[in-house]
Amino acid sequence: MAASSAQFDSIGEVTEGIKKSYTCSAGTDIYATIDGILIGNLNGISFSTTREKAPVYVMGSVDAVAFGRGKRGHAGSLIFTNFDRHALYDIMEGTYIGGEQSSRYHYWRKKTDLPAGGRNSELANVGFNGLDQLGSEKAPANYSDQLPPFTISLTSQNEHGNVSAMHILGVELINEGSGVSIDDIVTETQMTFVARGIIGWKPLSSQGSINTKDVLAQVNRLTAVRQVERFLEQPQV
C-alpha cells in the first residue's frame, strides 16, 4: 500500500511507510559504467528483449493449440555527447582513470594488412618466409565495433537514498553514427549494440545515509565474468 493512503499513528510508522513505498529515479540520478569505468558523456541508453514465438496448429482446429518458444535476442542503442574526442576515446586508448595505458580494450590487429585486390608493401619488400610473418599484435581499436565484449551497469540513487542497479551483459557494438551541423549546438554519437543477457533493475538499499561512491564500488566489484555466472544461475524461462 502506498504511504499516502495508509493510516499511521506515529512518526516512526510514517517513516517506515515511506521506506516501504515505491520510489522512482530520473535519468539525472543514474550513473553508467562500463566494467566499472564511469562513463560521463552517456546521454541516453535504450534496450529491448525479443523472442521468437510461433503458434502451433493441428488439423481440426482453427485456433492455435500451443505456442513454440524459439530464440531470444537482446539489443539496444547508446547516445553519447561528444566533447573534444571520440565518445569512447579513453576506453579505446586505455587512458581512462585507473587504466594506466591498459590494453584491456585493444583488439588483435594483423601485422600485415592485405587489402583486397592489392599487395602489401611489407611482404613485397622483405619477401614472404612463412606464416609467422602473418602474425598479430594488440593495438588500440580504430572503430568501436572492434572493442571486445563488455558489461554496462546502470546504478541509480535518488534523493530518498533508494538505490537500484541493472546490468547489460556481453555488449557488442555493431553500428556507429554521428554528424555535425551549424544548427547543432551539441554533437552526439549514436551506437547500436547486441548483448548476451540483461539483469533487470533490482533494489540494493533504502538507507538515506548511503554514499554514492560506495554503491558504485559495490556494484562494480562484480566483474563481467561473475555477473554472467549470476545470470546463468537464475532460472531461465
VOBA-1610 file (N, C-alpha, C; in pm, whole numbers, padded with zeros to 5 digits, always signed):
BEGIN
Met+00084-00118+00000Met+00000+00000+00000Met+00088+00124+00000Ala+00050+00223-00077Ala+00128+00346-00083Ala+00121+00419+00049Ala+00228+00495+00078Ala+00235+00563+00206Ala+00126+00668+00221Ser+00083+00728+00108Ser-00014+00837+00115Ser-00154+00789+00154Ser-00186+00659+00128Ser-00319+00609+00156Ser-00325+00526+00283Ala-00212+00510+00352Ala-00209+00429+00473Ala-00241+00515+00595Gln-00279+00448+00704Gln-00308+00515+00829Gln-00192+00492+00926Phe-00135+00602+00978Phe-00020+00591+01068Phe-00054+00658+01201Asp+00001+00600+01309Asp-00023+00651+01444Asp+00098+00722+01503Ser+00212+00714+01437Ser+00333+00777+01490Ser+00425+00817+01376Ile+00520+00905+01411Ile+00618+00948+01310Ile+00702+00830+01263Gly+00733+00738+01355Gly+00812+00621+01317Gly+00741+00537+01213Glu+00609+00520+01228Glu+00533+00443+01130Glu+00529+00514+00996Val+00522+00646+00999Val+00525+00722+00874Val+00656+00699+00801Thr+00766+00707+00879Thr+00898+00686+00819Thr+00910+00548+00758Glu+00867+00447+00830Glu+00873+00310+00778Glu+00783+00294+00657Gly+00668+00362+00659Gly+00578+00354+00545Gly+00638+00413+00420Ile+00711+00525+00436Ile+00776+00588+00321Ile+00885+00496+00266Lys+00960+00432+00356Lys+01067+00342+00311Lys+01011+00225+00232Lys+00891+00178+00269Lys+00834+00062+00203Lys+00757+00098+00077Ser+00733+00227+00054Ser+00658+00268-00065Ser+00749+00264-00187Tyr+00688+00263-00304Tyr+00764+00262-00428Tyr+00820+00401-00455Thr+00943+00407-00503Thr+01006+00532-00543Thr+01058+00517-00684Cys+01091+00628-00747Cys+01140+00623-00884Cys+01262+00712-00897Ser+01333+00696-01007Ser+01454+00773-01034Ser+01446+00831-01173Ala+01505+00947-01189Ala+01515+01010-01321Ala+01652+00980-01382Gly+01667+01017-01508Gly+01795+00993-01574Gly+01910+01066-01507Thr+01881+01176-01439Thr+01985+01251-01370Thr+02032+01180-01243Asp+01962+01075-01201Asp+02001+01000-01081Asp+02083+00876-01115Ile+02106+00850-01243Ile+02165+00724-01286Ile+02310+00744-01331Tyr+02397+00657-01280Tyr+02537+00652-01323Tyr+02554+00532-01416Ala+02628+00550-01523Ala+02655+00440-01617Ala+02803+00405-01612Thr+02833+00278-01605Thr+02971+00232-01604Thr+02988+00120-01706Ile+03107+00111-01761Ile+03147+00000-01848Ile+03255-00078-01774Asp+03220-00197-01729Asp+03313-00280-01650Asp+03373-00201-01534Gly+03294-00117-01471Gly+03341-00041-01357Gly+03401+00094-01390Ile+03411+00128-01519Ile+03467+00257-01562Ile+03351+00355-01579Leu+03353+00462-01503Leu+03244+00559-01508Leu+03243+00630-01643Ile+03126+00630-01709Ile+03110+00694-01839Ile+03035+00825-01817Gly+03107+00937-01831Gly+03048+01066-01800Gly+02981+01135-01916Asn+02991+01082-02037Asn+02933+01150-02153Asn+02816+01073-02214Leu+02763+00973-02143Leu+02648+00900-02194Leu+02522+00982-02172Asn+02452+01008-02281Asn+02332+01093-02277Asn+02204+01011-02265Gly+02205+00893-02321Gly+02086+00809-02317Gly+02118+00666-02355Ile+02038+00574-02307Ile+02055+00432-02340Ile+01917+00369-02348Ser+01899+00280-02442Ser+01774+00205-02454Ser+01808+00060-02484Phe+01723-00030-02443Phe+01748-00173-02465Phe+01615-00245-02477Ser+01619-00358-02542Ser+01497-00435-02563Ser+01533-00583-02571Thr+01433-00665-02541Thr+01446-00810-02549Thr+01334-00864-02636Thr+01369-00943-02734Thr+01270-01003-02824Thr+01290-01154-02828Arg+01183-01224-02853Arg+01190-01370-02861Arg+01095-01420-02967Glu+01139-01521-03038Glu+01055-01581-03142Glu+00954-01675-03076Lys+00827-01648-03102Lys+00720-01736-03056Lys+00621-01753-03171Ala+00591-01878-03203Ala+00504-01907-03317Ala+00393-02001-03275Pro+00272-01981-03328Pro+00161-02070-03294Pro+00177-02208-03358Val+00125-02308-03290Val+00127-02445-03340Val-00018-02486-03369Tyr-00043-02528-03494Tyr-00178-02566-03537Tyr-00184-02716-03565Val-00304-02772-03550Val-00330-02911-03586Val-00458-02917-03668Met-00472-03024-03739Met-00593-03041-03819Met-00715-03051-03729Gly-00822-02987-03771Gly-00947-02992-03696Gly-00964-02877-03600Ser-00867-02784-03595Ser-00878-02671-03503Ser-00831-02544-03575Val-00917-02442-03569Val-00879-02316-03634Val-00794-02230-03542Asp-00791-02263-03414Asp-00711-02187-03319Asp-00583-02263-03286Ala-00483-02188-03247Ala-00357-02249-03208Ala-00375-02331-03081Val-00312-02448-03078Val-00322-02534-02960Val-00203-02511-02866Ala-00100-02445-02915Ala+00017-02416-02831Ala+00102-02312-02902Phe+00203-02266-02833Phe+00297-02171-02892Phe+00439-02223-02870Gly+00512-02234-02980Gly+00651-02278-02971Gly+00741-02161-02934Arg+00831-02185-02841Arg+00922-02080-02794Arg+01058-02098-02860Gly+01102-01995-02928Gly+01228-02003-03000Gly+01337-01918-02938Lys+01420-01861-03022Lys+01540-01788-02981Lys+01505-01653-02920Arg+01591-01609-02830Arg+01576-01479-02765Arg+01695-01390-02803Gly+01667-01262-02820Gly+01774-01167-02854Gly+01764-01040-02772His+01880-00981-02743His+01887-00855-02669His+01961-00753-02755Ala+01909-00632-02761Ala+01971-00527-02841Ala+01934-00392-02782Gly+02003-00288-02828Gly+01973-00155-02777Gly+02057-00051-02846Ser+02053+00071-02795Ser+02126+00182-02854Ser+02184+00270-02744Leu+02290+00341-02779Leu+02358+00433-02689Leu+02369+00569-02756Ile+02351+00674-02681Ile+02368+00810-02732Ile+02470+00881-02644Phe+02580+00925-02706Phe+02687+00994-02634Phe+02693+01140-02674Thr+02731+01225-02580Thr+02762+01364-02610Thr+02911+01375-02638Asn+02945+01429-02754Asn+03086+01442-02792Asn+03144+01572-02738Phe+03266+01562-02689Phe+03340+01681-02646Phe+03458+01703-02741Asp+03579+01689-02695Asp+03695+01713-02782Asp+03758+01583-02830Arg+03685+01471-02822Arg+03740+01343-02862Arg+03627+01247-02893His+03664+01130-02943His+03565+01027-02974His+03489+00989-02847Ala+03366+00947-02863Ala+03281+00918-02748Ala+03343+00815-02655Leu+03415+00716-02710Leu+03477+00611-02630Leu+03629+00616-02640Tyr+03682+00735-02658Tyr+03827+00751-02679Tyr+03908+00692-02564Asp+03873+00726-02440Asp+03951+00679-02325Asp+03944+00528-02310Ile+03829+00469-02346Ile+03816+00323-02340Ile+03903+00259-02448Met+03897+00311-02569Met+03969+00252-02681Met+04120+00267-02666Glu+04164+00380-02611Glu+04308+00405-02596Glu+04363+00352-02465Gly+04276+00317-02370Gly+04323+00268-02242Gly+04372+00377-02150Thr+04324+00501-02170Thr+04369+00614-02089Thr+04267+00655-01984Tyr+04168+00571-01959Tyr+04068+00604-01858Tyr+04133+00600-01719Ile+04067+00659-01621Ile+04120+00667-01486Ile+04139+00525-01430Gly+04261+00496-01389Gly+04293+00363-01341Gly+04340+00268-01449Gly+04328+00311-01576Gly+04368+00224-01685Gly+04519+00215-01701Glu+04588+00330-01684Glu+04733+00335-01697Glu+04780+00271-01827Gln+04724+00323-01938Gln+04758+00273-02072Gln+04727+00123-02085Ser+04617+00080-02024Ser+04579-00060-02027Ser+04542-00103-02169Ser+04570-00228-02200Ser+04534-00285-02331Ser+04410-00372-02319Arg+04333-00355-02209Arg+04214-00437-02186Arg+04116-00430-02302Tyr+04102-00315-02365Tyr+04005-00298-02472Tyr+04070-00286-02610His+04195-00327-02620His+04261-00332-02750His+04215-00458-02825Tyr+04238-00459-02953Tyr+04199-00574-03035Tyr+04324-00631-03102Trp+04313-00751-03154Trp+04425-00816-03221Trp+04428-00774-03368Arg+04530-00695-03402Arg+04546-00645-03539Arg+04651-00727-03611Lys+04623-00759-03737Lys+04720-00831-03818Lys+04841-00740-03847Lys+04960-00795-03832Lys+05079-00715-03856Lys+05091-00674-04002Thr+05041-00756-04089Thr+05046-00725-04232Thr+04904-00717-04284Asp+04866-00600-04326Asp+04731-00578-04376Asp+04729-00606-04525Leu+04643-00696-04568Leu+04634-00732-04709Leu+04505-00677-04767Pro+04507-00559-04826Pro+04385-00503-04883Pro+04338-00583-05003Ala+04207-00588-05021Ala+04150-00664-05132Ala+04197-00607-05265Gly+04251-00695-05351Gly+04293-00652-05484Gly+04428-00582-05486Gly+04502-00583-05378Gly+04631-00514-05376Gly+04738-00599-05312Arg+04860-00543-05302Arg+04972-00612-05241Arg+05022-00533-05121Asn+05067-00603-05020Asn+05119-00538-04901Asn+05264-00501-04923Ser+05299-00375-04891Ser+05435-00327-04915Ser+05538-00403-04833Glu+05502-00442-04711Glu+05597-00514-04627Glu+05632-00650-04688Leu+05530-00721-04737Leu+05556-00850-04799Leu+05638-00834-04927Ala+05612-00728-05000Ala+05684-00707-05126Ala+05831-00673-05101Asn+05860-00604-04991Asn+05996-00560-04964Asn+06082-00669-04900Val+06026-00740-04803Val+06108-00836-04729Val+06084-00979-04773Gly+05984-01001-04857Gly+05955-01136-04901Gly+05873-01211-04797Phe+05815-01318-04838Phe+05730-01399-04751Phe+05804-01527-04717Asn+05836-01542-04587Asn+05916-01657-04544Asn+05840-01757-04460Gly+05715-01735-04436Gly+05639-01830-04356Gly+05520-01765-04290Leu+05436-01847-04227Leu+05314-01797-04165Leu+05343-01709-04044Asp+05464-01722-03984Asp+05494-01640-03869Asp+05498-01492-03903Gln+05517-01462-04032Gln+05520-01322-04075Gln+05379-01263-04079Leu+05280-01350-04081Leu+05141-01304-04080Leu+05087-01306-03937Gly+05166-01261-03842Gly+05125-01261-03703Gly+05029-01148-03673Ser+05000-01132-03543Ser+04908-01028-03499Ser+04963-00964-03374Glu+04913-00846-03343Glu+04957-00773-03225Glu+04838-00695-03170Lys+04842-00666-03039Lys+04735-00590-02977Lys+04755-00442-03007Ala+04647-00376-03045Ala+04654-00235-03082Ala+04522-00168-03044Pro+04525-00036-03021Pro+04400+00036-02992Pro+04302+00022-03107Ala+04175+00010-03073Ala+04072-00007-03175Ala+04057+00120-03258Asn+04041+00102-03388Asn+04013+00215-03477Asn+03863+00244-03483Tyr+03782+00141-03464Tyr+03637+00155-03469Tyr+03579+00094-03342Ser+03466+00146-03301Ser+03404+00096-03178Ser+03361-00050-03190Asp+03333-00098-03312Asp+03290-00237-03326Asp+03404-00335-03306Gln+03529-00285-03294Gln+03643-00372-03268Gln+03664-00397-03119Leu+03591-00328-03034Leu+03607-00346-02890Leu+03559-00484-02848Pro+03626-00547-02751Pro+03579-00677-02701Pro+03450-00659-02621Pro+03379-00769-02594Pro+03254-00758-02517Pro+03277-00697-02379Phe+03180-00620-02332Phe+03189-00559-02201Phe+03051-00556-02137Thr+03047-00519-02010Thr+02922-00511-01934Thr+02889-00366-01903Ile+02767-00325-01931Ile+02719-00192-01896Ile+02635-00205-01769Ser+02672-00130-01666Ser+02597-00129-01540Ser+02535+00008-01520Leu+02409+00011-01483Leu+02339+00135-01452Leu+02304+00133-01303Thr+02349+00234-01230Thr+02326+00244-01087Thr+02249+00371-01057Ser+02138+00359-00986Ser+02052+00474-00959Ser+02044+00499-00809Gln+02052+00626-00772Gln+02027+00668-00634Gln+01953+00801-00636Asn+01831+00803-00581Asn+01754+00927-00581Asn+01772+01002-00449Glu+01700+01111-00432Glu+01716+01196-00314Glu+01671+01128-00185His+01588+01023-00195His+01543+00950-00077His+01646+00847-00032Gly+01753+00829-00110Gly+01854+00731-00075Gly+01827+00592-00128Asn+01720+00575-00206Asn+01690+00445-00263Asn+01786+00415-00377Val+01847+00299-00371Val+01949+00261-00469Val+01904+00136-00542Ser+01925+00132-00672Ser+01896+00014-00753Ser+01997+00006-00865Ala+02009-00112-00924Ala+02109-00131-01030Ala+02059-00234-01129Met+02113-00228-01249Met+02085-00327-01353Met+02211-00345-01436His+02219-00457-01510His+02338-00488-01588His+02297-00539-01726Ile+02371-00497-01827Ile+02357-00549-01963Ile+02486-00625-01992Leu+02477-00755-02011Leu+02594-00842-02017Leu+02637-00870-02160Gly+02768-00880-02179Gly+02823-00920-02309Gly+02786-00825-02421Val+02803-00697-02400Val+02764-00597-02501Val+02863-00598-02617Glu+02812-00606-02738Glu+02891-00598-02862Glu+02837-00482-02945Leu+02920-00381-02969Leu+02880-00267-03052Leu+02882-00308-03199Ile+02780-00267-03273Ile+02772-00307-03413Ile+02761-00189-03509Asn+02699-00079-03470Asn+02684+00037-03558Asn+02720+00164-03484Glu+02769+00263-03559Glu+02804+00392-03501Glu+02776+00501-03603Gly+02722+00612-03557Gly+02693+00723-03646Gly+02700+00855-03574Ser+02739+00960-03647Ser+02748+01094-03590Ser+02746+01195-03703Gly+02749+01322-03669Gly+02750+01427-03769Gly+02755+01563-03703Val+02789+01663-03781Val+02796+01800-03729Val+02718+01893-03822Ser+02671+02001-03764Ser+02594+02097-03841Ser+02604+02233-03772Ile+02589+02339-03849Ile+02591+02472-03790Ile+02466+02497-03706Asp+02365+02412-03723Asp+02242+02426-03645Asp+02246+02346-03516Asp+02350+02264-03498Asp+02360+02181-03378Asp+02454+02247-03277Ile+02403+02269-03157Ile+02487+02323-03050Ile+02572+02214-02987Val+02517+02091-02982Val+02586+01977-02922Val+02602+01869-03028Thr+02721+01810-03033Thr+02747+01699-03125Thr+02727+01567-03051Glu+02651+01477-03112Glu+02621+01350-03050Glu+02669+01235-03138Thr+02695+01122-03074Thr+02729+00997-03142Thr+02631+00890-03098Gln+02572+00821-03196Gln+02478+00714-03166Gln+02542+00580-03199Met+02520+00481-03114Met+02570+00346-03136Met+02459+00247-03107Thr+02461+00137-03178Thr+02368+00027-03150Thr+02449-00094-03108Phe+02385-00181-03031Phe+02457-00297-02979Phe+02366-00417-02968Val+02428-00533-02955Val+02360-00656-02919Val+02425-00705-02789Ala+02354-00788-02713Ala+02404-00831-02583Ala+02368-00977-02559Arg+02439-01037-02463Arg+02416-01177-02427Arg+02300-01192-02330Gly+02281-01094-02243Gly+02175-01105-02143Gly+02154-00976-02069Ile+02044-00965-01999Ile+02009-00846-01922Ile+01962-00888-01783Ile+02023-00830-01681Ile+01975-00846-01544Ile+01898-00719-01509Gly+01769-00730-01490Gly+01683-00614-01473Gly+01708-00538-01345Trp+01639-00427-01331Trp+01656-00340-01213Trp+01622-00416-01086Lys+01710-00400-00987Lys+01687-00460-00855Lys+01724-00358-00747Pro+01643-00346-00642Pro+01679-00254-00534Pro+01797-00307-00455Leu+01887-00216-00418Leu+02005-00255-00341Leu+01996-00209-00196Ser+01945-00088-00173Ser+01940-00034-00038Ser+01842+00080-00034Ser+01789+00107+00085Ser+01699+00221+00104Ser+01747+00307+00220Gln+01875+00301+00251Gln+01930+00379+00360Gln+01967+00517+00310Gly+01911+00618+00373Gly+01935+00754+00328Gly+02077+00801+00344Ser+02156+00737+00431Ser+02292+00782+00456Ser+02395+00714+00368Ile+02352+00634+00273Ile+02446+00559+00191Ile+02523+00653+00099Asn+02649+00620+00074Asn+02735+00702-00010Asn+02732+00651-00153Thr+02716+00741-00248Thr+02707+00701-00388Thr+02833+00631-00434Lys+02950+00681-00393Lys+03075+00618-00434Lys+03085+00476-00380Asp+03037+00453-00257Asp+03038+00319-00200Asp+02948+00226-00280Val+02833+00278-00322Val+02741+00197-00401Val+02804+00159-00534Leu+02866+00257-00601Leu+02932+00227-00728Leu+03042+00124-00709Ala+03116+00135-00600Ala+03224+00040-00573Ala+03168-00100-00554Gln+03055-00111-00483Gln+02995-00241-00459Gln+02943-00302-00590Val+02879-00220-00670Val+02825-00271-00796Val+02937-00312-00891Asn+03039-00228-00902Asn+03146-00253-00998Asn+03246-00357-00951Arg+03235-00398-00822Arg+03324-00503-00774Arg+03291-00634-00843Leu+03170-00647-00890Leu+03132-00765-00966Leu+03192-00756-01106Thr+03280-00847-01138Thr+03339-00847-01272Thr+03237-00894-01374Ala+03267-00873-01500Ala+03177-00917-01606Ala+03158-01068-01601Val+03264-01141-01566Val+03254-01287-01560Val+03159-01329-01449Arg+03172-01268-01330Arg+03086-01304-01219Arg+02941-01267-01248Gln+02920-01155-01316Gln+02784-01115-01350Gln+02721-01217-01444Val+02798-01268-01539Val+02746-01371-01629Val+02713-01497-01551Glu+02800-01533-01455Glu+02773-01651-01374Glu+02643-01636-01296Arg+02622-01518-01238Arg+02499-01493-01162Arg+02377-01499-01254Phe+02395-01447-01376Phe+02284-01450-01471Phe+02249-01595-01508Leu+02352-01679-01526Leu+02328-01818-01563Leu+02271-01898-01447Glu+02297-01853-01325Glu+02243-01923-01208Glu+02093-01900-01193Gln+02042-01794-01253Gln+01899-01765-01242Gln+01820-01863-01330Pro+01704-01904-01285Pro+01621-01995-01369Pro+01577-01923-01496Gln+01603-01984-01610Gln+01568-01926-01738Gln+01430-01977-01781Val+01344-01884-01818Val+01207-01918-01858Val+01194-01905-02009
//
